[in-house]
Amino acid sequence: MADMADRFKWEGRWDQLKGRAKQMWGDLTDDDMDVAEGNMDELIGRIKERTGESVESIQRRLADVSGELRDRF
């Protein structure tokens, strides 16, 4: 049962993270987000491809957002 609860928490956070990523990087499309579904490395690669931003910068920004979301749950 705890695994199910953890999965739902992750899915909820992932949905919120996707929304925040689309706000921060307006070049992301719904297709980008669908392809990256649940895969942080894929999301980072998509953002880098669309924006040219460094991987380190993307990781820092996503870590900040992830921390904010984690603190809310």
N, CA and C of each residue as an Amber inpcrd file, in Angstrom:
protein
   219
   0.8210000  -1.1920000   0.0000000   0.0000000   0.0000000   0.0000000
   0.8670000   1.2590000   0.0000000   1.9760000   1.2360000   0.7400000
   2.8660000   2.3960000   0.7830000   3.4600000   2.6640000  -0.5910000
   3.7580000   1.6030000  -1.3510000   4.2860000   1.7880000  -2.7040000
   3.2980000   2.5470000  -3.5770000   2.0330000   2.2260000  -3.4540000
   0.9910000   2.8940000  -4.2290000   0.9260000   4.3740000  -3.8430000
   0.9790000   4.6620000  -2.5640000   0.9330000   6.0500000  -2.1010000
   2.1450000   6.8160000  -2.6020000   3.3120000   6.1870000  -2.5370000
   4.5280000   6.8340000  -3.0340000   4.4160000   7.1140000  -4.5230000
   3.8560000   6.1610000  -5.2690000   3.6990000   6.3490000  -6.7100000
   2.7810000   7.5380000  -7.0040000   1.6870000   7.6460000  -6.2830000
   0.7680000   8.7530000  -6.5070000   1.3990000  10.0920000  -6.1370000
   2.1840000  10.0980000  -5.0590000   2.8940000  11.3250000  -4.6990000
   3.8540000  11.7150000  -5.8070000   4.6320000  10.7460000  -6.3310000
   5.5820000  11.0310000  -7.4080000   4.8470000  11.5390000  -8.6380000
   3.7340000  10.8650000  -8.9990000   2.9900000  11.2840000 -10.1790000
   2.4530000  12.7020000 -10.0080000   1.9790000  13.0260000  -8.8220000
   1.4940000  14.3730000  -8.5620000   2.6000000  15.3950000  -8.6590000
   3.7510000  15.0610000  -8.0930000   4.8970000  15.9760000  -8.1750000
   5.3890000  16.0990000  -9.6050000   5.4110000  14.9770000 -10.3380000
   5.8630000  15.0210000 -11.7310000   4.9560000  15.9360000 -12.5460000
   3.6480000  15.8330000 -12.3480000   2.7210000  16.7010000 -13.0720000
   2.9820000  18.1700000 -12.7390000   3.2250000  18.4580000 -11.4790000
   3.5120000  19.8340000 -11.0850000   4.8560000  20.2840000 -11.6370000
   5.8410000  19.3980000 -11.6150000   7.1570000  19.7310000 -12.1610000
   7.0480000  20.0260000 -13.6530000   6.2690000  19.2330000 -14.3710000
   6.0780000  19.4780000 -15.8010000   5.4800000  20.8630000 -16.0330000
   4.4820000  21.1970000 -15.2540000   3.8540000  22.5090000 -15.4020000
   4.8280000  23.6420000 -15.1250000   5.6150000  23.4910000 -14.0760000
   6.6100000  24.5240000 -13.7410000   7.6770000  24.6200000 -14.8190000
   8.1090000  23.4650000 -15.3580000   9.1220000  23.4640000 -16.4180000
   8.5960000  24.1990000 -17.6440000   7.3400000  23.9630000 -17.9910000
   6.7640000  24.6580000 -19.1450000   6.6850000  26.1610000 -18.8970000
   6.4680000  26.5680000 -17.6650000   6.4580000  27.9890000 -17.3410000
   7.8550000  28.5860000 -17.4560000   8.8520000  27.8580000 -16.9520000
  10.2240000  28.3720000 -16.9450000  10.8410000  28.3520000 -18.3400000
  10.5070000  27.3450000 -19.1210000  11.0540000  27.2040000 -20.4660000
   9.8900000  27.1590000 -21.4380000   9.4700000  28.3120000 -21.8950000
   8.3040000  28.4410000 -22.7510000   8.4130000  27.7130000 -24.0800000
   9.6270000  27.3040000 -24.4670000   9.8190000  26.6020000 -25.7340000
   9.4000000  25.1390000 -25.6640000   9.1510000  24.6150000 -24.4700000
   8.7540000  23.2140000 -24.3400000   7.3300000  23.0210000 -24.8450000
   7.1180000  21.9110000 -25.5200000   5.7950000  21.5880000 -26.0300000
   5.1740000  20.4730000 -25.2010000   3.8900000  20.2580000 -25.3940000
   3.2330000  19.1290000 -24.7340000   3.8560000  17.8200000 -25.1970000
   4.2570000  17.7470000 -26.4670000   4.9260000  16.5390000 -26.9690000
   6.2320000  16.2880000 -26.2210000   7.0060000  17.3500000 -25.9720000
   8.2430000  17.1970000 -25.1990000   7.9370000  16.5920000 -23.8410000
   6.9150000  17.0900000 -23.2160000   6.5720000  16.6280000 -21.8750000
   6.0630000  15.1920000 -21.9100000   5.3000000  14.8310000 -22.9410000
   4.8030000  13.4600000 -23.0570000   5.9500000  12.4730000 -23.2500000
   6.9220000  12.8340000 -24.0810000   8.0620000  11.9580000 -24.3320000
   8.8840000  11.7830000 -23.0630000   9.0180000  12.8440000 -22.2900000
   9.8430000  12.8120000 -21.0830000   9.1300000  12.1630000 -19.9020000
   7.8740000  11.8400000 -20.0390000   7.0310000  11.3890000 -18.9410000
   7.7640000  10.5300000 -17.9100000   7.9840000  11.1120000 -16.7370000
   8.5890000  10.4050000 -15.6150000  10.0950000  10.2360000 -15.6900000
  10.7280000  10.7330000 -16.7420000  12.1620000  10.5290000 -16.9280000
  12.8800000  11.8720000 -16.8840000  13.5320000  12.1430000 -15.7740000
  14.1890000  13.4320000 -15.5740000  15.3000000  13.6730000 -16.5880000
  16.0740000  12.6440000 -16.9140000  17.1520000  12.8100000 -17.8980000
  16.5960000  13.1980000 -19.2640000  15.4970000  12.5900000 -19.6410000
  14.8610000  12.9280000 -20.9190000  14.3560000  14.3730000 -20.8980000
  13.7650000  14.7840000 -19.7890000  13.2820000  16.1520000 -19.6620000
  14.4320000  17.1410000 -19.7870000  15.5350000  16.8650000 -19.1070000
  16.7090000  17.7490000 -19.1710000  17.2230000  17.8240000 -20.6060000
  17.2820000  16.6830000 -21.2760000  17.7330000  16.6710000 -22.6690000
  16.8270000  17.4790000 -23.5780000  15.5390000  17.3740000 -23.3760000
  14.5760000  18.1470000 -24.1830000  14.7480000  19.6430000 -23.9420000
  14.9110000  20.0300000 -22.6930000  15.0950000  21.4530000 -22.3760000
  16.3810000  21.9600000 -23.0130000  17.4600000  21.2010000 -22.8920000
  18.7410000  21.5940000 -23.4820000  18.6160000  21.7410000 -24.9960000
  17.9490000  20.7850000 -25.6250000  17.7650000  20.8210000 -27.0790000
  16.9750000  22.0560000 -27.5150000  15.9370000  22.3840000 -26.7810000
  15.0750000  23.5210000 -27.1420000  15.7120000  24.8760000 -26.8390000
  16.4900000  24.9330000 -25.7490000  16.9440000  26.2450000 -25.2760000
  18.4360000  26.4910000 -25.4230000  19.2320000  25.4340000 -25.4950000
  20.6790000  25.5890000 -25.5230000  21.2840000  25.8570000 -24.1580000
  20.4690000  25.8420000 -23.1390000  20.9440000  26.0660000 -21.7660000
  21.8080000  24.8890000 -21.3300000  22.7750000  25.1460000 -20.4700000
  23.6660000  24.0750000 -20.0180000  22.9060000  23.0760000 -19.1370000
  23.3660000  21.8370000 -19.1740000  22.7720000  20.7830000 -18.3580000
  22.8340000  21.1630000 -16.8800000  23.9690000  21.7090000 -16.4460000
  24.1310000  22.0740000 -15.0410000  23.1120000  23.1270000 -14.6160000
  22.8780000  24.1100000 -15.4630000  21.9130000  25.1510000 -15.1580000
  20.4980000  24.5780000 -15.0810000  20.1660000  23.7160000 -16.0270000
  18.8430000  23.0850000 -16.0350000  18.6660000  22.2480000 -14.7730000
  19.6730000  21.4620000 -14.4320000  19.5930000  20.6220000 -13.2370000
  19.3950000  21.4570000 -11.9780000  20.1150000  22.5710000 -11.8750000
  19.9710000  23.4540000 -10.7070000  18.5480000  23.9930000 -10.6120000
  18.0340000  24.4710000 -11.7280000  16.6920000  25.0540000 -11.7170000
  15.6280000  24.0110000 -11.3830000  15.7700000  22.8120000 -11.9630000
  14.8110000  21.7510000 -11.6710000  14.9350000  21.2720000 -10.2240000
  16.1440000  21.2390000  -9.6970000  16.3410000  20.8460000  -8.3010000
  15.6470000  21.8400000  -7.3690000  15.7410000  23.1210000  -7.6950000
  15.0670000  24.1350000  -6.8880000  13.5600000  23.9000000  -6.8920000
  13.0040000  23.6620000  -8.0690000  11.5610000  23.4230000  -8.1930000
  11.1780000  22.1330000  -7.4760000  11.9780000  21.0740000  -7.6560000
  11.6890000  19.7990000  -6.9980000  11.6880000  19.9530000  -5.4830000
  12.6350000  20.7250000  -4.9690000  12.6900000  20.9720000  -3.5330000
  11.4580000  21.7020000  -3.0370000  11.0040000  22.6750000  -3.8060000
   9.7890000  23.4030000  -3.4380000   8.5910000  22.4650000  -3.4090000
   8.4830000  21.6080000  -4.4120000   7.3620000  20.6770000  -4.4830000
   7.4210000  19.6520000  -3.3650000   8.6260000  19.1510000  -3.0610000
   8.7900000  18.1690000  -2.0060000   8.3730000  18.7550000  -0.6610000
   8.7060000  20.0140000  -0.4480000   8.3720000  20.6670000   0.8130000
   6.8610000  20.8480000   0.9830000   6.1310000  20.8870000  -0.1260000
   4.6870000  21.0780000  -0.0760000   3.9400000  19.8090000   0.2960000
   4.5560000  18.6400000   0.0980000   3.8750000  17.3720000   0.3610000
   4.2680000  16.8120000   1.6940000
